[in-house]
Amino acid sequence: MKYPVAKPLFHGNERKYLLDAFDSSWISSTGPYIDRTEEAFAHYCGTQYALTCSNGTTALHLALLGIGIEPGDEVIVPTFTFVSTANAVKYCGATPVFVDCRKDTWNIDESLIEDSITRKTKAIIIVHVYGHPCEMEPIWSVAKKHGIKIVEDAAEAHGAVLYTVQSKEQIANSREQRAEGEDQRPQSRVPGPMRYAHMVGSLGDVATFSLYGNKIITCGEGGLITTNDKAIYENMKQLRGQGLDPQKRYWFPRIGYNYRMTNIQAAITLAQLEDIDWHLEQRRRIATSYNNALSPCEHIEIPAELDNVRHAYWMYSILISSKCMLSRDDVMKKLFEKGIETRPFFYPMHQLPPYSDQQKNGNYPVADKISAVGINLPTNSALTANDVRIISEAIIEIVDA
Ligand SMILES: *Cc1c(COP(=O)(O)O)cnc(C)c1O
């Protein structure tokens, strides 16, 4: 493929740190790069704690176990997501309850969340789809009102930012009495009406990230978790390492997992993290070029970026309009013939066999629609302005034919 959707790009210290880890013989899951990566990522997200782990799926499993999800619990999950989000709920013996998504950002439709809450609801997982942060203000309020935890699946949104007029505590407490001493998370103040900047990863009780090869930063296979809650952090850390008692060697008071990252993977991650602003700039540059080229085309809907966010553009994605003579799959096929790789949008969870019983709980018209007409375009940091121009022209030629 001349233009792949995603590809890892190593243009900083990746090779140097990788060889340093290798030469040191600390190739397993202890070593200085693990600590350095955790420290650097917590700092980047503005959270108290960060943990490395083996991938974005185990990160989700640890996050859910960390906040105490148990068999019989219900967890609200957007139906429009990658399958890991729902599977991690199942790993805990809990039940995912699906919610439809918004027409513009394709994120969970926050106005539908409250109707899905039952006595069994313990948490909600929000997914910042393709890198666009969720609209948190109503989610903070509803979570606070019902005493449910928020897990961010930020696998696709490293470095994305949400801006708010009020602080997080003001928003969560606006409908009720302020609970004393709660929720003292750091938020950076910015001038102007959008006074508070919140990094993705600091928006809920715990957040998870993936470092798979096609993500914004990568180490091949890996995951990161962030939280401000010490108890959740310690819980997850113990579960990540077989459940080992931190004070007593070879004593396992509970059943844990081996979900650790290696020092080799952490070495690559640290170098990618040093360069994350560069990667985000490239993605924004590519998205802006696509927007300029594709917005006049009436057979395409370009992705939204709400005024109060910084989109991370993991994937630049478009919808093929019903006015187009070709189907989405035909458009993809014709692009493929020109050396342009694309991906179809995720199937919504409620359509997949393990979750099809969820159909009875409601319908999901927005997710059904976008999943049938959405395409992810090449969005890797290496694409030049000329590449984006060639790809955009090819798309317009195909959809306008
Ligand atoms: C990629 C992804 C994951 C899973 O990450 P892995 O590292 O591949 O396990 C989870 N959730 C979402 C939304 C993703 O896009």
The ligand as an ORCA input file, in Angstrom:
! r2SCAN-3c Opt
* xyz 0 1
  C      -7.060     -0.012     20.400
  C      -8.166      0.088     21.355
  C      -8.226     -0.705     22.520
  C      -7.341     -1.881     22.764
  O      -6.013     -1.694     22.846
  P      -4.980     -2.915     22.656
  O      -3.695     -2.297     23.073
  O      -5.014     -3.299     21.209
  O      -5.408     -4.014     23.558
  C      -9.240     -0.468     23.438
  N     -10.177      0.462     23.225
  C     -10.190      1.219     22.105
  C     -11.256      2.247     21.946
  C      -9.195      1.042     21.128
  O      -9.233      1.784     20.003
*
